[in-house]
């Protein structure tokens, strides 16, 4: 059984996939869940309104980013989990260090890798998006993070305008949390720049096409830039914006 809070989740079309929203029903479900195990990509279990079940459930955490566990995430983001499927040695070392400093019980730390990166590499090899015969203008992907460190509020519009004026194809891919906090932003960007003919907006965060079609990615603290670098081995332009630090 799969549960999701995303009303656009494509898997909702399948059997045994249920939409649970963001409200009190989800909170109640988490607290009363009866299951042998629950696999999640949500950090901060137990820190806010989503708690462990009153029944015995084994909680697995699967990372949806390659980034550090003790800077990008909050202080107690992974304390409530029983097993953590780690992307690499950096996650294992960081979590063990956290357990030692805070005298936490040891978790099961499994060497899992990162399925998203495997998918990107596989699709890159299969589709060969950058075939010189079909390539037109250089394509740049802008993939900002979200929150105070994001370039969305300060630099995004200016950056798009400069790149379009320089005759680049520009694709913008917003973080889902940015779209949640600024629901009108995507439509505003499309209205403002689609008339140029060089602007594209990627609303499907699960898609890999915009990543693999791009010659360069521009970002700040987004994990997408790391995925892009490892999968494509193409250039990444890093904007040294305010440090993204959620664990103060």
SVG drawing of the C-alpha trace seen along z (x, -y; Angstrom):
<svg xmlns="http://www.w3.org/2000/svg" viewBox="-9 -41 41 48">
<polyline fill="none" stroke="black" stroke-width="0.4" points="0.0,0.0 1.2,-3.5 0.0,-6.7 0.7,-10.2 0.0,-13.8 0.6,-14.9 -2.7,-15.2 -0.6,-15.2 1.1,-11.9 0.9,-9.8 0.7,-6.6 -2.8,-7.5 -4.0,-6.0 -2.9,-2.6 -4.5,-0.2 -3.6,-0.4 -2.4,-4.0 -4.3,-6.5 -4.3,-10.3 -4.3,-11.4 -3.9,-15.1 -2.2,-17.4 -4.7,-17.8 -5.9,-16.1 -6.8,-12.8 -3.1,-12.3 -2.0,-13.1 -4.6,-10.6 -3.5,-7.9 0.1,-8.2 -0.6,-7.9 -2.9,-4.9 -1.2,-3.1 -1.2,0.7 1.6,2.1 4.7,4.2 6.8,1.5 6.5,-2.0 9.0,-3.3 9.2,-7.1 11.0,-10.0 9.8,-12.5 12.3,-13.8 11.4,-15.1 9.1,-12.2 8.1,-12.8 9.2,-16.4 6.0,-18.0 2.4,-16.8 3.4,-13.5 4.3,-11.0 5.3,-7.4 2.3,-5.0 1.1,-3.8 1.5,-0.3 4.8,1.4 5.9,0.3 9.4,0.5 10.2,-2.9 12.5,-3.0 13.9,-6.3 14.9,-6.7 16.8,-9.8 15.4,-12.0 18.6,-14.0 22.4,-13.4 23.1,-16.3 24.4,-16.3 22.2,-15.0 23.3,-17.6 23.3,-20.9 20.4,-20.8 18.1,-19.0 16.9,-19.9 18.6,-18.8 16.4,-15.8 15.3,-15.0 16.2,-11.2 16.1,-10.4 12.7,-8.6 13.7,-6.1 14.7,-2.5 16.5,-1.9 18.0,-4.5 18.9,-3.7 22.0,-5.8 23.2,-7.2 26.9,-7.0 29.5,-6.9 29.0,-10.6 25.5,-9.8 26.7,-6.8 29.5,-8.9 27.3,-11.8 24.5,-9.8 26.9,-7.7 28.5,-11.0 25.1,-12.4 24.2,-9.2 27.5,-9.5 27.1,-13.2 23.5,-13.0 23.7,-9.5 21.1,-8.2 20.2,-4.5 22.0,-3.1 20.0,-2.8 20.3,-0.2 22.4,-2.1 22.1,-0.3 24.3,-1.0 21.5,-1.7 22.9,-4.1 20.6,-6.5 18.0,-5.3 17.3,-8.7 20.9,-8.9 20.8,-5.4 17.6,-6.4 19.3,-9.6 22.4,-7.7 20.2,-4.9 18.0,-7.4 21.0,-9.4 22.6,-6.4 19.3,-5.2 18.0,-8.4 21.1,-10.3 19.3,-13.7 22.3,-15.8 22.6,-14.3 24.3,-17.0 21.9,-16.4 18.8,-17.6 20.5,-20.1 19.6,-23.8 20.4,-26.7 22.3,-25.9 19.9,-25.0 20.3,-26.1 18.3,-24.7 17.7,-26.9 16.9,-24.6 16.9,-26.5 16.4,-25.2 13.7,-26.5 13.7,-28.7 15.7,-31.7 18.8,-30.5 16.9,-30.2 17.6,-32.6 13.8,-32.6 13.1,-35.9 16.2,-37.9 17.8,-36.7 15.5,-34.4 13.8,-37.0 17.0,-38.9 18.8,-35.7 16.0,-34.5 16.1,-37.9 19.8,-37.9 19.9,-34.4 17.1,-34.9 18.7,-38.2 21.9,-36.2 19.9,-33.8 19.9,-30.7 17.0,-28.3 16.0,-28.6 14.1,-26.0 13.0,-26.7 12.4,-23.8 11.1,-24.9 11.3,-22.9 7.9,-21.5 8.1,-23.5 8.6,-26.7 5.5,-26.0 3.6,-25.3 4.6,-28.6 4.3,-30.6 1.4,-29.0 1.2,-31.9 4.9,-32.0 4.9,-29.4 2.0,-31.1 3.6,-34.5 6.9,-33.2 5.1,-31.6 3.1,-34.7 6.1,-36.9 8.6,-34.8 6.9,-32.2 6.4,-34.9 10.1,-35.0 10.1,-31.5 13.2,-30.6 11.5,-29.9 10.2,-26.6 8.8,-25.7 9.1,-22.1 6.3,-21.4 7.0,-17.6 9.6,-17.2 9.6,-13.4 10.7,-13.9 14.3,-13.6 14.0,-15.2 14.8,-18.8 17.9,-17.6 19.2,-15.4 18.4,-17.9 20.4,-20.7 23.9,-21.7 24.4,-23.6 22.5,-23.8 22.4,-26.9 21.6,-26.5 22.7,-27.3 22.1,-24.7 19.8,-22.4 20.5,-18.7 19.4,-18.6 22.7,-20.2 24.6,-17.3 22.5,-14.8 23.0,-16.6 26.8,-16.8 27.2,-13.1 24.7,-11.8 25.7,-14.0 29.3,-15.2 28.3,-18.6 29.0,-22.0 27.2,-23.3 27.1,-27.1 26.8,-27.6 25.4,-30.9 27.0,-31.5 23.8,-32.7 23.0,-32.6 24.2,-29.4 21.4,-26.8 21.6,-25.9 18.6,-24.3 20.5,-22.8 21.6,-25.8"/>
</svg>
